[in-house]
């Protein structure tokens, strides 16, 4: 390597941030998307989960406010995987006492 070699910048401002410009799918909402809403049409089942790094145009992306207010269509079931949180303190207490 020569001392005159041009060095590339570590950060390139022309590249978008990983989650940049991912807005809520609801019309007129300008909030950042945080939740994915996936519809299983054959099973009539809806699933809410935290957003992925990779964008999928087949899924709706909602802000937390709109995801919290979402109700599935009549006759459909739903799972909200955002709410399945494990209380690590209680798990630890059980493992220590047992």
N, C-alpha and C positions, 0 to 999 in steps of 0.2 A: 504494500500500500504506500502510496506517495503522500507527502505532506500537502500537496496541492489538490488532492481529491476533494471534490465538493461533498459536503455532508448534507444529508437530508434532514429536515426538521422532524422532531419526534412527534409533534402534533400537527396534523394537516387540517386547517380550519375549513377547507372545502368539503371534507367528508362529514356526512350527517352523524349525529349522535345515535347510538344503538336504538333508542326508543323515540327518536324525534318524530314529530308530526303524526303521532298516533292519537287521534282525537276520538272522543265518544261518537258512536254511530248515530245517536239520536239527533234529529234535525235541530239546528240552531244551538246545539250545546258545543261549547268550545273547550270543555274540560278535557284533561288527559285521560286516555283510556287506561283502565286498571284491571278490568274483568273481561273474560271471554264468555259469551253466551252461545252455547252450542245446542242446536235443535236436532233431535233424532226423529225424523218424520215417520219412519216405519214403526217405531216403538212408542211414539207420542210422548217422548221424554225430553226434558230440557235440563241442561247442566250449566252451572255457573262455576268458573274457576279463575284463579289469578292469571293474569296475562302472561303469555310466553314471549321470549325474545324474538321468535320468528313470526312474521306476519302471515296469516292465512286469510285470503279474501273470502273464503266460504263461511267464516265465523264472524259474528257481531262482536265488536269491542265496545264496552260501555265504561263510563266513569263510575266511581263507587256510588254516587248518589242515585244514578239511574239503575244500577244493578240492585241496590237495596230496595228500590221501589218496584222492581219487576215482579209480575205475577204471571205464571204460565197460562196458556190458553185453557179454557174450560175443558175438563176431561183429560188433561195432560198431567203427568207426574213431573217432579223436578227434584234435583239434588243441588245443594249449594256447598261445593267442596271448599269454599273459603271459610266456612264455619267449623270445619272439622279440625279443631285445634287440640293438641294434646297438652295437658297440664303436666309439665315435666317435674314440678315439685311434688305432686301427688304420686307420680310414678316412682320417683326417687324414694319417697317416704315408704311406699309399699315394699320396694326392694330391700330397703335397710331393715324394716321391721319384720319382714317375712323370711 
